[in-house]
Amino acid sequence: TIDVDAGRIHVLVSGEGGLAYLSRSGSGSWSNHTFGALYANDAVIRRDPLTGALLVAYIRWESDGARVYVMHYR
C-alpha cells in the first residue's frame, strides 16, 4: 500500500520466516520488521488514511482448520 501524503511505500511479504513488513520513504533505504507469523497465507495490508495505522490480516492453516489473524501495526 502507498501513503501518498508521506511519500512512503508499505509492503508485506510472506515467507518461510513469517511475515515481513518493509517500508521505504522516497529514495531512502528499506526498513523491515518480521512478524512471527509462520505459514501465513493470503496476507493483506491496509493503511488507515486518518491515523496512518496499518492493519495486517492473514490466514493460517492449523491442525484443526484455518484461522484468520489480524494485527494492528503503527
HTML snippet that shows the backbone in 3Dmol.js (N, CA, C, O; Angstrom):
<script src="https://3Dmol.org/build/3Dmol-min.js"></script>
<div id="view" style="width:600px;height:400px;position:relative"></div>
<script>
const pdb = `
ATOM      1  N   THR A   1       0.842  -1.165   0.000  1.00  0.00           N
ATOM      2  CA  THR A   1       0.000   0.000   0.000  1.00  0.00           C
ATOM      3  C   THR A   1       0.891   1.234   0.000  1.00  0.00           C
ATOM      4  O   THR A   1       2.045   1.166   0.423  1.00  0.00           O
ATOM      5  N   ILE A   2       0.367   2.353  -0.469  1.00  0.00           N
ATOM      6  CA  ILE A   2       1.150   3.575  -0.600  1.00  0.00           C
ATOM      7  C   ILE A   2       0.533   4.691   0.228  1.00  0.00           C
ATOM      8  O   ILE A   2      -0.674   4.926   0.173  1.00  0.00           O
ATOM      9  N   ASP A   3       1.362   5.366   0.986  1.00  0.00           N
ATOM     10  CA  ASP A   3       0.966   6.551   1.734  1.00  0.00           C
ATOM     11  C   ASP A   3       1.407   7.758   0.905  1.00  0.00           C
ATOM     12  O   ASP A   3       2.546   8.212   1.010  1.00  0.00           O
ATOM     13  N   VAL A   4       0.508   8.260   0.097  1.00  0.00           N
ATOM     14  CA  VAL A   4       0.833   9.348  -0.825  1.00  0.00           C
ATOM     15  C   VAL A   4       1.244  10.601  -0.064  1.00  0.00           C
ATOM     16  O   VAL A   4       2.189  11.284  -0.459  1.00  0.00           O
ATOM     17  N   ASP A   5       0.542  10.907   1.024  1.00  0.00           N
ATOM     18  CA  ASP A   5       0.833  12.122   1.787  1.00  0.00           C
ATOM     19  C   ASP A   5       2.259  12.135   2.335  1.00  0.00           C
ATOM     20  O   ASP A   5       2.928  13.168   2.304  1.00  0.00           O
ATOM     21  N   ALA A   6       2.717  11.002   2.831  1.00  0.00           N
ATOM     22  CA  ALA A   6       4.064  10.908   3.405  1.00  0.00           C
ATOM     23  C   ALA A   6       5.097  10.443   2.391  1.00  0.00           C
ATOM     24  O   ALA A   6       6.293  10.455   2.683  1.00  0.00           O
ATOM     25  N   GLY A   7       4.657  10.029   1.194  1.00  0.00           N
ATOM     26  CA  GLY A   7       5.591   9.520   0.197  1.00  0.00           C
ATOM     27  C   GLY A   7       6.248   8.232   0.634  1.00  0.00           C
ATOM     28  O   GLY A   7       7.441   8.031   0.407  1.00  0.00           O
ATOM     29  N   ARG A   8       5.479   7.355   1.262  1.00  0.00           N
ATOM     30  CA  ARG A   8       6.017   6.112   1.819  1.00  0.00           C
ATOM     31  C   ARG A   8       5.312   4.904   1.220  1.00  0.00           C
ATOM     32  O   ARG A   8       4.103   4.924   0.988  1.00  0.00           O
ATOM     33  N   ILE A   9       6.092   3.847   0.973  1.00  0.00           N
ATOM     34  CA  ILE A   9       5.579   2.583   0.453  1.00  0.00           C
ATOM     35  C   ILE A   9       5.600   1.562   1.582  1.00  0.00           C
ATOM     36  O   ILE A   9       6.581   1.468   2.320  1.00  0.00           O
ATOM     37  N   HIS A  10       4.515   0.792   1.719  1.00  0.00           N
ATOM     38  CA  HIS A  10       4.409  -0.265   2.725  1.00  0.00           C
ATOM     39  C   HIS A  10       4.175  -1.581   1.989  1.00  0.00           C
ATOM     40  O   HIS A  10       3.266  -1.686   1.165  1.00  0.00           O
ATOM     41  N   VAL A  11       5.003  -2.588   2.290  1.00  0.00           N
ATOM     42  CA  VAL A  11       4.926  -3.876   1.604  1.00  0.00           C
ATOM     43  C   VAL A  11       4.878  -4.991   2.640  1.00  0.00           C
ATOM     44  O   VAL A  11       5.541  -4.918   3.675  1.00  0.00           O
ATOM     45  N   LEU A  12       4.095  -6.013   2.358  1.00  0.00           N
ATOM     46  CA  LEU A  12       4.002  -7.190   3.217  1.00  0.00           C
ATOM     47  C   LEU A  12       4.346  -8.409   2.382  1.00  0.00           C
ATOM     48  O   LEU A  12       3.755  -8.629   1.325  1.00  0.00           O
ATOM     49  N   VAL A  13       5.310  -9.212   2.858  1.00  0.00           N
ATOM     50  CA  VAL A  13       5.760 -10.394   2.128  1.00  0.00           C
ATOM     51  C   VAL A  13       5.693 -11.599   3.068  1.00  0.00           C
ATOM     52  O   VAL A  13       6.176 -11.540   4.198  1.00  0.00           O
ATOM     53  N   SER A  14       5.096 -12.683   2.595  1.00  0.00           N
ATOM     54  CA  SER A  14       5.014 -13.905   3.373  1.00  0.00           C
ATOM     55  C   SER A  14       6.119 -14.848   2.908  1.00  0.00           C
ATOM     56  O   SER A  14       6.256 -15.120   1.715  1.00  0.00           O
ATOM     57  N   GLY A  15       6.910 -15.344   3.869  1.00  0.00           N
ATOM     58  CA  GLY A  15       7.996 -16.249   3.522  1.00  0.00           C
ATOM     59  C   GLY A  15       8.179 -17.301   4.593  1.00  0.00           C
ATOM     60  O   GLY A  15       7.371 -17.399   5.517  1.00  0.00           O
ATOM     61  N   GLU A  16       9.234 -18.087   4.477  1.00  0.00           N
ATOM     62  CA  GLU A  16       9.484 -19.180   5.427  1.00  0.00           C
ATOM     63  C   GLU A  16       9.684 -18.677   6.852  1.00  0.00           C
ATOM     64  O   GLU A  16       9.365 -19.392   7.802  1.00  0.00           O
ATOM     65  N   GLY A  17      10.200 -17.472   7.019  1.00  0.00           N
ATOM     66  CA  GLY A  17      10.459 -16.940   8.354  1.00  0.00           C
ATOM     67  C   GLY A  17       9.284 -16.205   8.966  1.00  0.00           C
ATOM     68  O   GLY A  17       9.392 -15.703  10.085  1.00  0.00           O
ATOM     69  N   GLY A  18       8.170 -16.129   8.267  1.00  0.00           N
ATOM     70  CA  GLY A  18       6.999 -15.417   8.751  1.00  0.00           C
ATOM     71  C   GLY A  18       6.636 -14.287   7.808  1.00  0.00           C
ATOM     72  O   GLY A  18       7.036 -14.289   6.644  1.00  0.00           O
ATOM     73  N   LEU A  19       5.889 -13.334   8.302  1.00  0.00           N
ATOM     74  CA  LEU A  19       5.502 -12.174   7.507  1.00  0.00           C
ATOM     75  C   LEU A  19       6.539 -11.079   7.689  1.00  0.00           C
ATOM     76  O   LEU A  19       6.889 -10.725   8.815  1.00  0.00           O
ATOM     77  N   ALA A  20       7.025 -10.550   6.589  1.00  0.00           N
ATOM     78  CA  ALA A  20       7.981  -9.452   6.638  1.00  0.00           C
ATOM     79  C   ALA A  20       7.289  -8.180   6.184  1.00  0.00           C
ATOM     80  O   ALA A  20       6.700  -8.133   5.104  1.00  0.00           O
ATOM     81  N   TYR A  21       7.365  -7.150   7.013  1.00  0.00           N
ATOM     82  CA  TYR A  21       6.838  -5.830   6.670  1.00  0.00           C
ATOM     83  C   TYR A  21       8.026  -4.958   6.285  1.00  0.00           C
ATOM     84  O   TYR A  21       8.981  -4.824   7.050  1.00  0.00           O
ATOM     85  N   LEU A  22       7.964  -4.370   5.104  1.00  0.00           N
ATOM     86  CA  LEU A  22       9.019  -3.482   4.630  1.00  0.00           C
ATOM     87  C   LEU A  22       8.410  -2.132   4.309  1.00  0.00           C
ATOM     88  O   LEU A  22       7.274  -2.053   3.844  1.00  0.00           O
ATOM     89  N   SER A  23       9.158  -1.076   4.555  1.00  0.00           N
ATOM     90  CA  SER A  23       8.682   0.254   4.198  1.00  0.00           C
ATOM     91  C   SER A  23       9.854   1.085   3.698  1.00  0.00           C
ATOM     92  O   SER A  23      11.015   0.855   4.038  1.00  0.00           O
ATOM     93  N   ARG A  24       9.495   2.059   2.877  1.00  0.00           N
ATOM     94  CA  ARG A  24      10.531   2.904   2.290  1.00  0.00           C
ATOM     95  C   ARG A  24       9.941   4.276   1.999  1.00  0.00           C
ATOM     96  O   ARG A  24       8.813   4.392   1.521  1.00  0.00           O
ATOM     97  N   SER A  25      10.702   5.293   2.287  1.00  0.00           N
ATOM     98  CA  SER A  25      10.282   6.654   2.023  1.00  0.00           C
ATOM     99  C   SER A  25      11.149   7.230   0.918  1.00  0.00           C
ATOM    100  O   SER A  25      12.375   7.243   1.031  1.00  0.00           O
ATOM    101  N   GLY A  26      10.519   7.709  -0.156  1.00  0.00           N
ATOM    102  CA  GLY A  26      11.262   8.328  -1.253  1.00  0.00           C
ATOM    103  C   GLY A  26      12.404   7.469  -1.750  1.00  0.00           C
ATOM    104  O   GLY A  26      12.217   6.299  -2.083  1.00  0.00           O
ATOM    105  N   SER A  27      13.592   8.057  -1.799  1.00  0.00           N
ATOM    106  CA  SER A  27      14.760   7.319  -2.289  1.00  0.00           C
ATOM    107  C   SER A  27      15.571   6.737  -1.134  1.00  0.00           C
ATOM    108  O   SER A  27      16.708   6.311  -1.336  1.00  0.00           O
ATOM    109  N   GLY A  28      15.006   6.711   0.069  1.00  0.00           N
ATOM    110  CA  GLY A  28      15.697   6.170   1.240  1.00  0.00           C
ATOM    111  C   GLY A  28      15.837   4.663   1.182  1.00  0.00           C
ATOM    112  O   GLY A  28      15.381   4.018   0.237  1.00  0.00           O
ATOM    113  N   SER A  29      16.467   4.113   2.195  1.00  0.00           N
ATOM    114  CA  SER A  29      16.659   2.659   2.241  1.00  0.00           C
ATOM    115  C   SER A  29      15.416   1.995   2.830  1.00  0.00           C
ATOM    116  O   SER A  29      14.605   2.640   3.495  1.00  0.00           O
ATOM    117  N   TRP A  30      15.285   0.701   2.574  1.00  0.00           N
ATOM    118  CA  TRP A  30      14.159  -0.075   3.080  1.00  0.00           C
ATOM    119  C   TRP A  30      14.371  -0.384   4.551  1.00  0.00           C
ATOM    120  O   TRP A  30      15.481  -0.724   4.963  1.00  0.00           O
ATOM    121  N   SER A  31      13.322  -0.268   5.341  1.00  0.00           N
ATOM    122  CA  SER A  31      13.358  -0.739   6.729  1.00  0.00           C
ATOM    123  C   SER A  31      12.453  -1.964   6.794  1.00  0.00           C
ATOM    124  O   SER A  31      11.524  -2.095   5.997  1.00  0.00           O
ATOM    125  N   ASN A  32      12.720  -2.860   7.742  1.00  0.00           N
ATOM    126  CA  ASN A  32      11.878  -4.057   7.803  1.00  0.00           C
ATOM    127  C   ASN A  32      11.630  -4.501   9.240  1.00  0.00           C
ATOM    128  O   ASN A  32      12.370  -4.174  10.168  1.00  0.00           O
ATOM    129  N   HIS A  33      10.566  -5.252   9.370  1.00  0.00           N
ATOM    130  CA  HIS A  33      10.165  -5.854  10.640  1.00  0.00           C
ATOM    131  C   HIS A  33       9.530  -7.199  10.289  1.00  0.00           C
ATOM    132  O   HIS A  33       8.695  -7.268   9.387  1.00  0.00           O
ATOM    133  N   THR A  34       9.913  -8.259  10.985  1.00  0.00           N
ATOM    134  CA  THR A  34       9.335  -9.572  10.728  1.00  0.00           C
ATOM    135  C   THR A  34       8.397  -9.946  11.862  1.00  0.00           C
ATOM    136  O   THR A  34       8.776  -9.930  13.033  1.00  0.00           O
ATOM    137  N   PHE A  35       7.162 -10.282  11.493  1.00  0.00           N
ATOM    138  CA  PHE A  35       6.188 -10.778  12.450  1.00  0.00           C
ATOM    139  C   PHE A  35       6.404 -12.278  12.587  1.00  0.00           C
ATOM    140  O   PHE A  35       6.764 -12.926  11.605  1.00  0.00           O
ATOM    141  N   GLY A  36       6.200 -12.846  13.751  1.00  0.00           N
ATOM    142  CA  GLY A  36       6.360 -14.273  13.962  1.00  0.00           C
ATOM    143  C   GLY A  36       5.154 -15.057  13.472  1.00  0.00           C
ATOM    144  O   GLY A  36       4.611 -15.885  14.203  1.00  0.00           O
ATOM    145  N   ALA A  37       4.737 -14.805  12.256  1.00  0.00           N
ATOM    146  CA  ALA A  37       3.542 -15.448  11.708  1.00  0.00           C
ATOM    147  C   ALA A  37       3.962 -16.499  10.681  1.00  0.00           C
ATOM    148  O   ALA A  37       3.907 -16.261   9.474  1.00  0.00           O
ATOM    149  N   LEU A  38       4.374 -17.645  11.169  1.00  0.00           N
ATOM    150  CA  LEU A  38       4.798 -18.715  10.257  1.00  0.00           C
ATOM    151  C   LEU A  38       3.599 -19.292   9.522  1.00  0.00           C
ATOM    152  O   LEU A  38       2.494 -19.345  10.063  1.00  0.00           O
ATOM    153  N   TYR A  39       3.818 -19.712   8.322  1.00  0.00           N
ATOM    154  CA  TYR A  39       2.797 -20.368   7.493  1.00  0.00           C
ATOM    155  C   TYR A  39       1.596 -19.463   7.224  1.00  0.00           C
ATOM    156  O   TYR A  39       0.460 -19.933   7.157  1.00  0.00           O
ATOM    157  N   ALA A  40       1.850 -18.186   7.074  1.00  0.00           N
ATOM    158  CA  ALA A  40       0.773 -17.240   6.773  1.00  0.00           C
ATOM    159  C   ALA A  40       0.466 -17.273   5.278  1.00  0.00           C
ATOM    160  O   ALA A  40       1.370 -17.332   4.444  1.00  0.00           O
ATOM    161  N   ASN A  41      -0.814 -17.233   4.961  1.00  0.00           N
ATOM    162  CA  ASN A  41      -1.263 -17.222   3.571  1.00  0.00           C
ATOM    163  C   ASN A  41      -2.212 -16.052   3.354  1.00  0.00           C
ATOM    164  O   ASN A  41      -2.808 -15.530   4.296  1.00  0.00           O
ATOM    165  N   ASP A  42      -2.337 -15.654   2.095  1.00  0.00           N
ATOM    166  CA  ASP A  42      -3.305 -14.637   1.695  1.00  0.00           C
ATOM    167  C   ASP A  42      -3.223 -13.381   2.561  1.00  0.00           C
ATOM    168  O   ASP A  42      -4.250 -12.840   2.972  1.00  0.00           O
ATOM    169  N   ALA A  43      -2.012 -12.920   2.837  1.00  0.00           N
ATOM    170  CA  ALA A  43      -1.820 -11.743   3.682  1.00  0.00           C
ATOM    171  C   ALA A  43      -2.162 -10.464   2.921  1.00  0.00           C
ATOM    172  O   ALA A  43      -1.889 -10.344   1.727  1.00  0.00           O
ATOM    173  N   VAL A  44      -2.762  -9.515   3.629  1.00  0.00           N
ATOM    174  CA  VAL A  44      -3.079  -8.205   3.058  1.00  0.00           C
ATOM    175  C   VAL A  44      -2.670  -7.134   4.062  1.00  0.00           C
ATOM    176  O   VAL A  44      -2.621  -7.372   5.269  1.00  0.00           O
ATOM    177  N   ILE A  45      -2.380  -5.957   3.533  1.00  0.00           N
ATOM    178  CA  ILE A  45      -2.027  -4.819   4.376  1.00  0.00           C
ATOM    179  C   ILE A  45      -2.840  -3.624   3.898  1.00  0.00           C
ATOM    180  O   ILE A  45      -2.962  -3.381   2.697  1.00  0.00           O
ATOM    181  N   ARG A  46      -3.388  -2.890   4.842  1.00  0.00           N
ATOM    182  CA  ARG A  46      -4.168  -1.698   4.524  1.00  0.00           C
ATOM    183  C   ARG A  46      -3.758  -0.591   5.484  1.00  0.00           C
ATOM    184  O   ARG A  46      -3.397  -0.852   6.632  1.00  0.00           O
ATOM    185  N   ARG A  47      -3.815   0.640   5.007  1.00  0.00           N
ATOM    186  CA  ARG A  47      -3.459   1.810   5.808  1.00  0.00           C
ATOM    187  C   ARG A  47      -4.698   2.646   6.074  1.00  0.00           C
ATOM    188  O   ARG A  47      -5.471   2.939   5.163  1.00  0.00           O
ATOM    189  N   ASP A  48      -4.879   3.028   7.338  1.00  0.00           N
ATOM    190  CA  ASP A  48      -5.979   3.920   7.704  1.00  0.00           C
ATOM    191  C   ASP A  48      -5.555   5.335   7.314  1.00  0.00           C
ATOM    192  O   ASP A  48      -4.584   5.847   7.870  1.00  0.00           O
ATOM    193  N   PRO A  49      -6.253   5.984   6.375  1.00  0.00           N
ATOM    194  CA  PRO A  49      -5.832   7.311   5.922  1.00  0.00           C
ATOM    195  C   PRO A  49      -5.953   8.390   7.000  1.00  0.00           C
ATOM    196  O   PRO A  49      -5.285   9.419   6.902  1.00  0.00           O
ATOM    197  N   LEU A  50      -6.773   8.187   8.010  1.00  0.00           N
ATOM    198  CA  LEU A  50      -6.929   9.184   9.074  1.00  0.00           C
ATOM    199  C   LEU A  50      -5.829   9.113  10.119  1.00  0.00           C
ATOM    200  O   LEU A  50      -5.323  10.143  10.565  1.00  0.00           O
ATOM    201  N   THR A  51      -5.456   7.895  10.513  1.00  0.00           N
ATOM    202  CA  THR A  51      -4.468   7.730  11.590  1.00  0.00           C
ATOM    203  C   THR A  51      -3.097   7.318  11.089  1.00  0.00           C
ATOM    204  O   THR A  51      -2.105   7.488  11.799  1.00  0.00           O
ATOM    205  N   GLY A  52      -3.021   6.777   9.874  1.00  0.00           N
ATOM    206  CA  GLY A  52      -1.756   6.268   9.348  1.00  0.00           C
ATOM    207  C   GLY A  52      -1.433   4.872   9.844  1.00  0.00           C
ATOM    208  O   GLY A  52      -0.424   4.294   9.440  1.00  0.00           O
ATOM    209  N   ALA A  53      -2.276   4.312  10.719  1.00  0.00           N
ATOM    210  CA  ALA A  53      -2.043   2.971  11.258  1.00  0.00           C
ATOM    211  C   ALA A  53      -2.206   1.931  10.155  1.00  0.00           C
ATOM    212  O   ALA A  53      -3.009   2.103   9.239  1.00  0.00           O
ATOM    213  N   LEU A  54      -1.445   0.864  10.253  1.00  0.00           N
ATOM    214  CA  LEU A  54      -1.521  -0.228   9.290  1.00  0.00           C
ATOM    215  C   LEU A  54      -2.253  -1.409   9.910  1.00  0.00           C
ATOM    216  O   LEU A  54      -2.070  -1.718  11.088  1.00  0.00           O
ATOM    217  N   LEU A  55      -3.071  -2.055   9.120  1.00  0.00           N
ATOM    218  CA  LEU A  55      -3.791  -3.245   9.533  1.00  0.00           C
ATOM    219  C   LEU A  55      -3.311  -4.394   8.658  1.00  0.00           C
ATOM    220  O   LEU A  55      -3.329  -4.302   7.430  1.00  0.00           O
ATOM    221  N   VAL A  56      -2.886  -5.467   9.293  1.00  0.00           N
ATOM    222  CA  VAL A  56      -2.395  -6.655   8.592  1.00  0.00           C
ATOM    223  C   VAL A  56      -3.332  -7.812   8.924  1.00  0.00           C
ATOM    224  O   VAL A  56      -3.622  -8.065  10.094  1.00  0.00           O
ATOM    225  N   ALA A  57      -3.802  -8.510   7.900  1.00  0.00           N
ATOM    226  CA  ALA A  57      -4.657  -9.681   8.105  1.00  0.00           C
ATOM    227  C   ALA A  57      -4.099 -10.826   7.275  1.00  0.00           C
ATOM    228  O   ALA A  57      -3.595 -10.621   6.171  1.00  0.00           O
ATOM    229  N   TYR A  58      -4.196 -12.037   7.821  1.00  0.00           N
ATOM    230  CA  TYR A  58      -3.713 -13.211   7.087  1.00  0.00           C
ATOM    231  C   TYR A  58      -4.443 -14.454   7.576  1.00  0.00           C
ATOM    232  O   TYR A  58      -5.065 -14.455   8.638  1.00  0.00           O
ATOM    233  N   ILE A  59      -4.351 -15.505   6.778  1.00  0.00           N
ATOM    234  CA  ILE A  59      -4.941 -16.800   7.113  1.00  0.00           C
ATOM    235  C   ILE A  59      -3.811 -17.769   7.423  1.00  0.00           C
ATOM    236  O   ILE A  59      -2.795 -17.787   6.728  1.00  0.00           O
ATOM    237  N   ARG A  60      -3.985 -18.567   8.456  1.00  0.00           N
ATOM    238  CA  ARG A  60      -3.008 -19.607   8.772  1.00  0.00           C
ATOM    239  C   ARG A  60      -3.756 -20.908   8.995  1.00  0.00           C
ATOM    240  O   ARG A  60      -4.686 -20.983   9.797  1.00  0.00           O
ATOM    241  N   TRP A  61      -3.329 -21.929   8.267  1.00  0.00           N
ATOM    242  CA  TRP A  61      -3.935 -23.255   8.420  1.00  0.00           C
ATOM    243  C   TRP A  61      -3.307 -23.945   9.619  1.00  0.00           C
ATOM    244  O   TRP A  61      -2.084 -23.985   9.762  1.00  0.00           O
ATOM    245  N   GLU A  62      -4.155 -24.483  10.473  1.00  0.00           N
ATOM    246  CA  GLU A  62      -3.698 -25.209  11.646  1.00  0.00           C
ATOM    247  C   GLU A  62      -4.316 -26.597  11.624  1.00  0.00           C
ATOM    248  O   GLU A  62      -5.161 -26.885  10.776  1.00  0.00           O
ATOM    249  N   SER A  63      -3.910 -27.453  12.537  1.00  0.00           N
ATOM    250  CA  SER A  63      -4.359 -28.844  12.509  1.00  0.00           C
ATOM    251  C   SER A  63      -5.876 -28.979  12.611  1.00  0.00           C
ATOM    252  O   SER A  63      -6.446 -29.946  12.105  1.00  0.00           O
ATOM    253  N   ASP A  64      -6.528 -28.024  13.256  1.00  0.00           N
ATOM    254  CA  ASP A  64      -7.980 -28.115  13.403  1.00  0.00           C
ATOM    255  C   ASP A  64      -8.731 -27.175  12.450  1.00  0.00           C
ATOM    256  O   ASP A  64      -9.920 -26.921  12.644  1.00  0.00           O
ATOM    257  N   GLY A  65      -8.054 -26.665  11.437  1.00  0.00           N
ATOM    258  CA  GLY A  65      -8.712 -25.808  10.442  1.00  0.00           C
ATOM    259  C   GLY A  65      -7.999 -24.477  10.270  1.00  0.00           C
ATOM    260  O   GLY A  65      -6.971 -24.221  10.897  1.00  0.00           O
ATOM    261  N   ALA A  66      -8.553 -23.643   9.418  1.00  0.00           N
ATOM    262  CA  ALA A  66      -7.960 -22.340   9.115  1.00  0.00           C
ATOM    263  C   ALA A  66      -8.406 -21.305  10.134  1.00  0.00           C
ATOM    264  O   ALA A  66      -9.527 -21.343  10.640  1.00  0.00           O
ATOM    265  N   ARG A  67      -7.506 -20.388  10.416  1.00  0.00           N
ATOM    266  CA  ARG A  67      -7.820 -19.278  11.317  1.00  0.00           C
ATOM    267  C   ARG A  67      -7.422 -17.975  10.632  1.00  0.00           C
ATOM    268  O   ARG A  67      -6.451 -17.934   9.877  1.00  0.00           O
ATOM    269  N   VAL A  68      -8.168 -16.926  10.895  1.00  0.00           N
ATOM    270  CA  VAL A  68      -7.846 -15.596  10.389  1.00  0.00           C
ATOM    271  C   VAL A  68      -7.234 -14.796  11.527  1.00  0.00           C
ATOM    272  O   VAL A  68      -7.783 -14.750  12.627  1.00  0.00           O
ATOM    273  N   TYR A  69      -6.093 -14.164  11.259  1.00  0.00           N
ATOM    274  CA  TYR A  69      -5.409 -13.345  12.245  1.00  0.00           C
ATOM    275  C   TYR A  69      -5.357 -11.912  11.744  1.00  0.00           C
ATOM    276  O   TYR A  69      -5.187 -11.662  10.551  1.00  0.00           O
ATOM    277  N   VAL A  70      -5.507 -10.970  12.674  1.00  0.00           N
ATOM    278  CA  VAL A  70      -5.464  -9.556  12.337  1.00  0.00           C
ATOM    279  C   VAL A  70      -4.519  -8.873  13.306  1.00  0.00           C
ATOM    280  O   VAL A  70      -4.592  -9.096  14.514  1.00  0.00           O
ATOM    281  N   MET A  71      -3.616  -8.026  12.772  1.00  0.00           N
ATOM    282  CA  MET A  71      -2.681  -7.284  13.613  1.00  0.00           C
ATOM    283  C   MET A  71      -2.748  -5.810  13.266  1.00  0.00           C
ATOM    284  O   MET A  71      -2.937  -5.437  12.108  1.00  0.00           O
ATOM    285  N   HIS A  72      -2.595  -4.991  14.267  1.00  0.00           N
ATOM    286  CA  HIS A  72      -2.540  -3.542  14.097  1.00  0.00           C
ATOM    287  C   HIS A  72      -1.076  -3.148  14.234  1.00  0.00           C
ATOM    288  O   HIS A  72      -0.426  -3.515  15.213  1.00  0.00           O
ATOM    289  N   TYR A  73      -0.558  -2.415  13.276  1.00  0.00           N
ATOM    290  CA  TYR A  73       0.857  -2.048  13.314  1.00  0.00           C
ATOM    291  C   TYR A  73       0.980  -0.563  13.042  1.00  0.00           C
ATOM    292  O   TYR A  73       0.381  -0.056  12.093  1.00  0.00           O
ATOM    293  N   ARG A  74       1.733   0.128  13.842  1.00  0.00           N
ATOM    294  CA  ARG A  74       1.916   1.576  13.662  1.00  0.00           C
ATOM    295  C   ARG A  74       3.343   1.865  13.369  1.00  0.00           C
ATOM    296  O   ARG A  74       3.712   3.024  13.184  1.00  0.00           O
TER     297      ARG A  74
END
`;
const viewer = $3Dmol.createViewer("view");
viewer.addModel(pdb, "pdb");
viewer.setStyle({}, {cartoon: {color: "spectrum"}});
viewer.zoomTo();
viewer.render();
</script>
